Amino acid sequence: MASYFNPQLYPIVKIAFMMIMGIIAGNYLQCHNSQIYILAIMALLIFVAVLKPRSWLVQSIAIYVCFFLYGCYMTVNASKESSGICFDKPTLFKAVVLTTPIMGKRTFQTDLLVVDSNNTYKVKSNIMAVGNGKISELKIGDGIEVWSVPRSIDDNVGDGVSKFNYQTWLRTNGYKARTFIANDCWRRCMIDVSHVSILDKLRLFSVRLRRTILDNIRCLGLTGSELSIVSAMAFGDKSYVDRDLRDDYSNSGMSHLLALSGLHLSIIYGMLLFLVYPFRRKILTQASVIIAIWVYVILVGMPYSVVRAATMLTFCSLAFVLSRNHLSVNILALAAIVILSFSPHALNDVGFQLSFLAMLSIYVIMPLIHGMKYLSGNILNLLWRWLKGTVCVTLSVMIGTSPLVAYYFGIFSPISPIANILVLPIATILLYMVMILLIPIPMLQSVVVKVVAILAKTQNDIVEFLSSLSISHVKVIDMGIITLFSMYVLIISLVVIAYIVRRRYSLYR
């Protein structure tokens, strides 16, 4: 029993914890000159660790304190980053349309990638819809010239209902500004991207490639809500998804299907592993699969959630190659260190928190559910084992993330496990079919697109039905941080008790 909770088995977890504490502390360091002192102390600690090579205690303390200070340094450095934007001043700039304009109440909403001679940055924009019919004709990849006033994303205010921090979400996902564009203050133009970075060129290439792929799929006969689901699930483009469909997926607890995340990447990862399995070369197959995963990340525009998931899969694949599957929690901590090193603000992002809580729940809680005898039965067929795994994963993630979802959004979906059991198999097959649909064989595409349409319609119908049920979602009272903390203390206590019972009694195989 003691081996499960032995701190010596989780050195990377402890390092990640100290780094997270440093990031939290760095949020309160207002003076940017503190970077000098942080670097000086880090240098001193490294010197002490080298000076005392045989002192395990001194080295350990020095390493932990260094990572604490590293977290402080990264946060302070990120907080003072400047993109060179002239906020609150009328500015003429050229930009590329990154998302299909979505009609709001009075404006079209779209993301722009501003391209000038100095730098590039993403902007959340609202374009006035009145009196300008040309807006609806804008497509992904189009170039426009804009005259507007950039605003800082920190000027946004919350809705006062949920605790979701929109500013943090914008900052984490690479947005530098927001702006309102009048109906007569923009025009189409050609964009010179020869001077932009390789990363931005890849992003622009992926934008145009996605546009071409979706246009081809539309030409094959896929339209309406079926096309909207395919574009959202497979390519991360939610511009085709209307408000009613969004609400149906949200109320049924299936909104995670509409946002590219670790779930989608895991499905594609599993499909790729199945395809390369006959080659039986562990290193070669894992390397080829991970390369394919990162190619897909580039294809969908490298959104933060997908990059985060790909990073986690990369480290998990590395652990598998090294036959270190039992160190999965350390691998998860290592992925967190890498992600937070590039984006320390991600710590405050609800997507980051939910992703890691979900993975941690699968690692820690799922073995308790999956190993129970009453769940295993005598049915040994593949379908039952797969269904059992799906149920166990869903319940584990639900247990681990429900308190945080209730805290941020004030909502709980009791039918989420049932919805996942019914919808996930369809969603998995649907993603497989969409990948096959990308193969440029006309006869194959004409057959597969019909299957995709049937699967997408079936999925939407199930979600719509579940959403219509009175128990589909329950609004909870405003949850405080103390209540959230207490709920996780309770969950951790129950998990510890479960592992003790698992050790002492024969409830598990």
C-alpha positions as CSV (number, residue, x, y, z in Angstrom):
1,M,0.0,0.0,0.0
2,A,2.7,2.4,0.9
3,S,4.3,2.1,-2.6
4,Y,1.2,3.8,-4.1
5,F,1.8,7.0,-2.1
6,N,5.6,7.0,-1.7
7,P,6.7,10.5,-2.6
8,Q,10.1,9.2,-3.7
9,L,8.4,7.6,-6.8
10,Y,7.2,11.0,-8.1
11,P,10.2,13.4,-8.3
12,I,8.9,15.2,-11.4
13,V,5.6,15.7,-9.7
14,K,7.3,17.5,-6.9
15,I,9.3,19.6,-9.3
16,A,6.1,20.5,-11.2
17,F,4.4,21.4,-7.9
18,M,7.2,23.8,-7.0
19,M,7.1,25.4,-10.5
20,I,3.3,25.9,-10.2
21,M,3.8,27.5,-6.8
22,G,6.3,29.8,-8.4
23,I,3.9,30.7,-11.2
24,I,1.3,31.6,-8.6
25,A,3.8,33.7,-6.6
26,G,4.9,35.4,-9.8
27,N,1.4,36.7,-10.4
28,Y,1.9,38.9,-7.4
29,L,5.3,40.2,-8.3
30,Q,4.4,43.6,-9.9
31,C,8.0,44.9,-10.2
32,H,9.6,43.6,-13.4
33,N,13.0,44.4,-11.9
34,S,12.4,41.4,-9.7
35,Q,13.7,39.2,-12.6
36,I,17.2,40.3,-11.8
37,Y,16.9,39.1,-8.2
38,I,15.2,35.9,-9.3
39,L,18.0,35.1,-11.7
40,A,20.7,36.0,-9.2
41,I,19.2,33.7,-6.5
42,M,18.8,30.8,-9.1
43,A,22.5,31.2,-10.0
44,L,23.5,31.1,-6.4
45,L,21.4,28.0,-5.7
46,I,22.9,26.2,-8.7
47,F,26.4,27.1,-7.5
48,V,25.5,25.7,-4.0
49,A,24.2,22.5,-5.6
50,V,27.4,22.1,-7.6
51,L,29.6,22.9,-4.5
52,K,27.8,20.2,-2.5
53,P,27.6,17.3,-5.0
54,R,27.4,14.7,-2.2
55,S,24.8,16.3,-0.2
56,W,21.4,14.9,-1.3
57,L,19.4,17.2,0.9
58,V,21.2,20.4,-0.2
59,Q,20.8,19.4,-3.9
60,S,17.1,18.5,-3.5
61,I,16.3,21.8,-1.8
62,A,18.3,23.8,-4.4
63,I,16.5,22.1,-7.3
64,Y,13.1,22.6,-5.8
65,V,13.8,26.3,-5.0
66,C,15.3,26.8,-8.5
67,F,12.1,25.5,-10.1
68,F,10.0,27.7,-7.8
69,L,12.0,30.7,-8.9
70,Y,11.9,29.6,-12.5
71,G,8.1,29.7,-12.3
72,C,8.3,33.2,-10.9
73,Y,10.6,34.3,-13.6
74,M,8.5,32.9,-16.4
75,T,5.4,34.5,-15.1
76,V,7.0,37.9,-14.6
77,N,8.6,37.7,-18.0
78,A,5.3,36.8,-19.7
79,S,3.4,39.6,-18.0
80,K,5.6,42.3,-19.4
81,E,5.7,40.9,-23.0
82,S,4.7,43.6,-25.5
83,S,3.6,43.0,-29.0
84,G,4.3,46.6,-30.1
85,I,0.6,47.3,-30.5
86,C,-0.6,50.9,-30.2
87,F,-3.6,50.3,-28.0
88,D,-6.5,52.8,-27.9
89,K,-5.2,54.6,-31.1
90,P,-6.6,54.4,-34.6
91,T,-4.4,52.1,-36.6
92,L,-4.2,50.9,-40.2
93,F,-3.2,47.3,-40.5
94,K,-3.4,44.3,-42.8
95,A,-4.7,41.0,-41.6
96,V,-5.6,37.4,-42.7
97,V,-9.1,36.0,-41.8
98,L,-8.5,33.0,-39.6
99,T,-12.1,31.9,-39.0
100,T,-15.3,32.1,-40.9
101,P,-17.2,35.2,-39.8
102,I,-20.1,34.3,-37.4
103,M,-23.2,36.5,-37.3
104,G,-23.9,37.8,-33.8
105,K,-26.6,40.3,-32.8
106,R,-25.3,43.2,-34.7
107,T,-21.8,42.2,-35.7
108,F,-19.8,39.5,-37.5
109,Q,-17.3,37.8,-35.2
110,T,-14.0,36.5,-36.6
111,D,-10.4,36.0,-35.7
112,L,-7.7,38.0,-37.6
113,L,-4.0,37.4,-37.9
114,V,-2.4,40.9,-38.2
115,V,0.6,40.9,-40.5
116,D,2.9,43.9,-40.6
117,S,6.6,44.5,-41.1
118,N,7.4,44.2,-37.4
119,N,5.4,41.3,-36.0
120,T,2.2,39.2,-36.3
121,Y,-0.4,38.7,-33.7
122,K,-4.0,37.4,-33.3
123,V,-6.9,39.7,-32.8
124,K,-10.5,39.1,-31.7
125,S,-12.6,41.3,-34.0
126,N,-16.2,42.3,-34.4
127,I,-17.2,43.7,-37.8
128,M,-20.4,45.8,-38.0
129,A,-23.0,43.9,-40.0
130,V,-25.3,46.8,-40.9
131,G,-25.0,48.1,-44.4
132,N,-22.2,45.9,-45.6
133,G,-23.2,42.7,-47.3
134,K,-19.6,41.9,-48.3
135,I,-18.8,40.6,-44.8
136,S,-20.7,37.4,-45.3
137,E,-18.5,36.7,-48.4
138,L,-15.3,36.7,-46.4
139,K,-13.7,33.3,-46.2
140,I,-10.8,31.8,-44.2
141,G,-7.5,32.9,-45.7
142,D,-8.8,36.1,-47.2
143,G,-6.7,39.2,-46.8
144,I,-8.2,42.5,-45.6
145,E,-7.0,46.0,-44.8
146,V,-8.5,47.5,-41.6
147,W,-8.7,50.9,-40.0
148,S,-9.7,50.5,-36.3
149,V,-8.7,51.0,-32.7
150,P,-7.0,48.0,-31.1
151,R,-8.1,47.4,-27.4
152,S,-6.2,45.4,-24.8
153,I,-7.7,42.1,-23.9
154,D,-7.4,43.0,-20.3
155,D,-10.1,45.6,-20.8
156,N,-12.7,42.8,-21.2
157,V,-15.1,42.2,-18.3
158,G,-16.7,39.0,-17.3
159,D,-20.4,38.3,-17.5
160,G,-20.7,38.1,-13.7
161,V,-22.4,34.7,-13.9
162,S,-19.6,32.2,-14.3
163,K,-16.0,32.2,-13.0
164,F,-14.6,31.5,-16.4
165,N,-11.8,34.0,-17.1
166,Y,-12.2,35.2,-20.7
167,Q,-9.1,37.3,-20.6
168,T,-7.0,34.4,-19.5
169,W,-8.5,32.2,-22.2
170,L,-7.6,34.9,-24.8
171,R,-4.1,35.3,-23.5
172,T,-3.5,31.6,-23.3
173,N,-4.7,31.0,-26.9
174,G,-2.4,33.7,-28.3
175,Y,-4.7,36.7,-28.7
176,K,-3.0,40.1,-28.2
177,A,-5.9,42.5,-28.8
178,R,-9.5,42.9,-29.6
179,T,-11.1,45.5,-31.9
180,F,-14.4,46.7,-33.4
181,I,-14.4,47.4,-37.1
182,A,-17.0,49.8,-38.6
183,N,-18.8,48.7,-41.8
184,D,-16.9,51.2,-44.0
185,C,-13.4,50.7,-42.4
186,W,-12.2,47.6,-44.2
187,R,-11.5,46.3,-47.7
188,R,-10.1,43.2,-49.3
189,C,-6.4,43.3,-50.2
190,M,-3.4,41.0,-50.9
191,I,-1.2,40.1,-48.0
192,D,2.6,39.8,-48.3
193,V,3.6,37.1,-45.8
194,S,7.2,36.7,-47.0
195,H,8.6,38.3,-43.8
196,V,6.5,36.4,-41.2
197,S,7.9,33.6,-39.1
198,I,7.9,30.0,-40.1
199,L,5.3,29.3,-37.4
200,D,3.0,31.9,-38.8
201,K,3.5,30.7,-42.3
202,L,2.5,27.2,-41.2
203,R,-0.6,28.6,-39.5
204,L,-1.6,30.5,-42.7
205,F,-0.9,27.4,-44.8
206,S,-3.1,25.3,-42.5
207,V,-5.9,27.9,-42.7
208,R,-6.0,27.8,-46.5
209,L,-5.7,24.0,-46.5
210,R,-8.6,23.6,-44.1
211,R,-10.7,25.9,-46.3
212,T,-9.9,23.8,-49.4
213,I,-10.7,20.5,-47.6
214,L,-14.0,21.8,-46.2
215,D,-15.0,23.2,-49.7
216,N,-14.2,19.8,-51.2
217,I,-16.3,18.0,-48.5
218,R,-19.1,20.4,-49.2
219,C,-18.9,19.6,-52.9
220,L,-19.2,15.9,-52.1
221,G,-22.8,16.6,-50.7
222,L,-22.2,17.1,-47.0
223,T,-24.2,20.1,-45.8
224,G,-26.2,21.5,-42.9
225,S,-25.7,20.3,-39.3
226,E,-23.7,17.3,-40.6
227,L,-21.1,19.5,-42.2
228,S,-21.0,21.7,-39.1
229,I,-20.2,18.7,-36.8
230,V,-17.6,17.3,-39.1
231,S,-15.8,20.7,-39.5
232,A,-15.9,21.2,-35.7
233,M,-14.8,17.7,-34.6
234,A,-12.2,17.0,-37.3
235,F,-10.9,20.4,-38.2
236,G,-11.6,22.7,-35.2
237,D,-13.8,25.1,-37.3
238,K,-17.0,25.8,-35.2
239,S,-18.2,28.6,-37.5
240,Y,-20.8,26.4,-39.1
241,V,-22.3,25.3,-35.7
242,D,-25.4,27.3,-34.9
243,R,-26.5,28.3,-31.4
244,D,-29.2,25.6,-31.0
245,L,-26.8,22.8,-31.8
246,R,-24.2,24.3,-29.4
247,D,-26.8,24.4,-26.7
248,D,-27.8,20.8,-27.3
249,Y,-24.2,19.6,-26.9
250,S,-23.7,21.8,-23.9
251,N,-26.9,20.7,-22.1
252,S,-26.1,17.0,-22.7
253,G,-22.6,17.3,-21.4
254,M,-21.1,16.6,-24.8
255,S,-19.7,20.1,-25.6
256,H,-16.2,18.7,-25.5
257,L,-16.9,17.0,-28.8
258,L,-17.2,20.4,-30.5
259,A,-13.8,21.6,-29.3
260,L,-10.6,19.9,-30.6
261,S,-9.0,18.4,-27.5
262,G,-7.2,15.4,-26.2
263,L,-10.2,13.2,-26.8
264,H,-10.1,13.8,-30.6
265,L,-6.3,13.4,-30.7
266,S,-6.5,10.2,-28.6
267,I,-9.0,8.7,-31.1
268,I,-6.8,9.6,-34.1
269,Y,-3.7,8.3,-32.1
270,G,-5.5,5.0,-31.5
271,M,-6.4,4.7,-35.2
272,L,-2.9,5.4,-36.3
273,L,-1.5,2.8,-33.8
274,F,-3.9,0.2,-35.2
275,L,-2.7,0.9,-38.8
276,V,1.0,0.6,-37.9
277,Y,0.6,-2.3,-35.4
278,P,1.6,-5.1,-37.9
279,F,5.0,-3.6,-38.3
280,R,5.8,-4.5,-34.6
281,R,8.8,-2.1,-34.4
282,K,8.1,-0.2,-31.2
283,I,10.4,2.8,-31.7
284,L,9.6,3.2,-35.5
285,T,5.9,2.9,-35.1
286,Q,5.6,5.3,-32.2
287,A,7.8,7.8,-33.9
288,S,5.8,7.7,-37.1
289,V,2.5,8.0,-35.2
290,I,3.7,11.0,-33.2
291,I,5.0,12.7,-36.4
292,A,1.6,12.1,-38.0
293,I,-0.1,13.6,-34.9
294,W,2.0,16.8,-35.1
295,V,1.2,17.1,-38.8
296,Y,-2.5,16.9,-37.9
297,V,-1.8,19.6,-35.2
298,I,-0.4,21.9,-37.9
299,L,-3.4,21.1,-40.2
300,V,-6.0,22.3,-37.7
301,G,-4.1,25.5,-37.1
302,M,-2.2,24.7,-33.9
303,P,-4.8,25.7,-31.4
304,Y,-3.6,25.7,-27.8
305,S,-5.8,22.8,-26.6
306,V,-4.5,20.6,-29.4
307,V,-0.9,21.5,-28.9
308,R,-1.3,20.7,-25.2
309,A,-2.9,17.4,-26.0
310,A,-0.2,16.5,-28.6
311,T,2.5,17.4,-26.1
312,M,1.0,15.0,-23.5
313,L,0.7,12.2,-26.1
314,T,4.3,12.7,-27.1
315,F,5.5,12.2,-23.6
316,C,3.2,9.2,-23.0
317,S,4.5,7.7,-26.3
318,L,8.1,8.3,-25.1
319,A,7.2,6.6,-21.8
320,F,5.8,3.6,-23.7
321,V,9.0,3.3,-25.8
322,L,11.1,3.4,-22.7
323,S,8.8,0.8,-21.0
324,R,8.0,3.3,-18.2
325,N,4.3,3.0,-18.2
326,H,4.2,2.9,-14.4
327,L,5.5,6.4,-14.3
328,S,2.5,7.9,-16.0
329,V,1.9,10.5,-13.3
330,N,5.5,11.7,-13.7
331,I,5.0,11.8,-17.4
332,L,1.9,14.0,-16.9
333,A,3.9,16.3,-14.6
334,L,6.7,16.5,-17.2
335,A,4.2,17.6,-19.9
336,A,2.8,20.2,-17.5
337,I,6.4,21.6,-16.9
338,V,7.0,21.9,-20.7
339,I,3.6,23.5,-21.4
340,L,3.9,26.0,-18.5
341,S,7.4,26.9,-19.6
342,F,6.1,28.2,-22.9
343,S,2.8,29.6,-21.5
344,P,2.8,30.2,-17.7
345,H,-0.6,31.9,-18.0
346,A,-2.0,28.5,-19.0
347,L,-2.1,27.6,-15.3
348,N,-5.2,29.9,-14.9
349,D,-6.9,28.5,-18.0
350,V,-9.8,26.3,-17.2
351,G,-9.1,24.1,-20.3
352,F,-5.6,23.4,-19.0
353,Q,-6.9,22.5,-15.5
354,L,-9.7,20.3,-16.8
355,S,-7.3,18.5,-19.2
356,F,-4.8,17.6,-16.6
357,L,-7.5,16.7,-14.0
358,A,-9.1,14.4,-16.6
359,M,-5.8,12.7,-17.3
360,L,-5.0,12.4,-13.6
361,S,-8.4,10.9,-13.0
362,I,-7.9,8.3,-15.7
363,Y,-4.5,7.3,-14.2
364,V,-5.7,7.3,-10.5
365,I,-9.4,6.6,-10.4
366,M,-10.0,4.4,-13.5
367,P,-8.0,1.4,-12.1
368,L,-10.3,1.4,-9.1
369,I,-13.4,1.2,-11.3
370,H,-12.0,-1.0,-14.1
371,G,-10.7,-3.7,-11.8
372,M,-13.8,-4.4,-9.9
373,K,-15.1,-8.0,-10.3
374,Y,-18.7,-7.1,-10.7
375,L,-17.8,-5.1,-13.8
376,S,-15.7,-7.7,-15.5
377,G,-18.2,-10.6,-15.5
378,N,-17.6,-13.6,-17.7
379,I,-18.1,-11.9,-21.1
380,L,-14.8,-11.9,-22.8
381,N,-15.7,-10.5,-26.2
382,L,-13.9,-7.4,-27.6
383,L,-17.1,-5.3,-27.7
384,W,-17.8,-5.7,-24.0
385,R,-14.2,-4.9,-23.0
386,W,-14.2,-1.8,-25.2
387,L,-17.6,-0.7,-23.8
388,K,-16.4,-1.4,-20.3
389,G,-13.3,0.8,-20.9
390,T,-15.4,3.6,-22.3
391,V,-17.7,3.5,-19.2
392,C,-14.7,3.5,-16.8
393,V,-13.0,6.3,-18.5
394,T,-16.2,8.4,-18.6
395,L,-16.9,7.8,-14.9
396,S,-13.3,8.5,-13.9
397,V,-13.2,11.8,-15.8
398,M,-16.7,12.8,-14.5
399,I,-15.6,12.2,-10.9
400,G,-12.4,14.1,-11.2
401,T,-13.7,17.1,-13.2
402,S,-17.3,17.7,-12.1
403,P,-16.5,19.9,-9.1
404,L,-14.3,22.1,-11.2
405,V,-16.9,22.4,-13.9
406,A,-19.6,23.2,-11.3
407,Y,-17.2,25.9,-9.8
408,Y,-16.5,27.6,-13.1
409,F,-19.8,27.3,-14.9
410,G,-22.4,26.6,-12.2
411,I,-23.7,23.6,-14.1
412,F,-23.7,19.8,-13.7
413,S,-24.9,17.3,-16.3
414,P,-26.2,14.1,-14.6
415,I,-26.7,12.3,-18.0
416,S,-23.2,13.0,-19.2
417,P,-22.0,9.4,-18.6
418,I,-25.0,8.0,-20.5
419,A,-24.4,10.6,-23.3
420,N,-20.8,9.6,-23.6
421,I,-21.6,5.9,-23.7
422,L,-24.1,6.5,-26.5
423,V,-22.3,9.2,-28.5
424,L,-18.5,8.4,-28.2
425,P,-18.7,5.2,-30.2
426,I,-20.4,7.1,-33.0
427,A,-18.0,10.0,-32.7
428,T,-15.0,7.6,-32.9
429,I,-16.3,5.9,-36.0
430,L,-17.2,9.3,-37.5
431,L,-13.6,10.6,-37.0
432,Y,-12.3,7.5,-38.6
433,M,-14.5,8.0,-41.6
434,V,-13.6,11.6,-42.0
435,M,-9.9,10.6,-42.1
436,I,-10.7,8.1,-44.9
437,L,-12.7,10.8,-46.6
438,L,-9.5,12.8,-47.1
439,I,-8.1,10.1,-49.4
440,P,-8.4,11.5,-52.9
441,I,-10.2,8.6,-54.5
442,P,-13.5,9.8,-56.0
443,M,-15.3,6.4,-55.9
444,L,-14.2,5.9,-52.2
445,Q,-15.2,9.4,-51.2
446,S,-18.7,9.1,-52.8
447,V,-19.3,6.1,-50.6
448,V,-17.7,7.3,-47.4
449,V,-19.4,10.7,-47.4
450,K,-22.8,9.0,-47.2
451,V,-21.6,7.0,-44.2
452,V,-20.3,10.3,-42.6
453,A,-23.6,12.0,-43.2
454,I,-25.6,9.1,-41.5
455,L,-23.2,9.0,-38.5
456,A,-23.3,12.8,-38.1
457,K,-27.1,12.9,-38.3
458,T,-27.4,10.0,-35.8
459,Q,-25.0,11.7,-33.4
460,N,-26.9,15.0,-33.6
461,D,-30.3,13.3,-33.1
462,I,-29.1,11.5,-30.0
463,V,-27.6,14.7,-28.5
464,E,-30.8,16.6,-29.3
465,F,-32.9,14.0,-27.6
466,L,-30.8,13.9,-24.5
467,S,-30.7,17.6,-24.3
468,S,-34.5,17.8,-24.4
469,L,-34.7,15.7,-21.2
470,S,-35.5,17.7,-18.0
471,I,-32.6,16.1,-16.1
472,S,-30.0,16.8,-18.9
473,H,-28.4,19.6,-16.9
474,V,-28.7,21.0,-13.4
475,K,-27.7,24.5,-12.4
476,V,-25.9,24.5,-9.1
477,I,-25.6,27.2,-6.5
478,D,-22.6,29.6,-6.7
479,M,-19.7,27.5,-5.4
480,G,-16.9,29.1,-3.5
481,I,-13.2,28.1,-3.5
482,I,-13.6,26.6,0.0
483,T,-16.4,24.3,-1.2
484,L,-14.4,23.3,-4.2
485,F,-11.4,22.5,-2.0
486,S,-13.6,20.5,0.4
487,M,-15.0,18.5,-2.5
488,Y,-11.6,17.5,-3.8
489,V,-10.4,16.7,-0.2
490,L,-13.4,14.3,-0.1
491,I,-12.6,12.8,-3.5
492,I,-8.9,12.3,-2.5
493,S,-9.9,10.7,0.8
494,L,-12.3,8.3,-0.9
495,V,-9.6,7.3,-3.5
496,V,-7.1,6.6,-0.7
497,I,-9.7,4.5,1.2
498,A,-10.5,2.6,-2.1
499,Y,-6.8,1.8,-2.6
500,I,-6.6,0.6,1.0
501,V,-9.7,-1.6,0.5
502,R,-8.2,-2.8,-2.8
503,R,-5.0,-3.9,-0.9
504,R,-6.7,-5.6,2.0
505,Y,-9.8,-7.3,0.5
506,S,-10.6,-9.3,-2.6
507,L,-12.9,-6.8,-4.3
508,Y,-10.6,-6.6,-7.2
509,R,-8.9,-9.2,-9.4
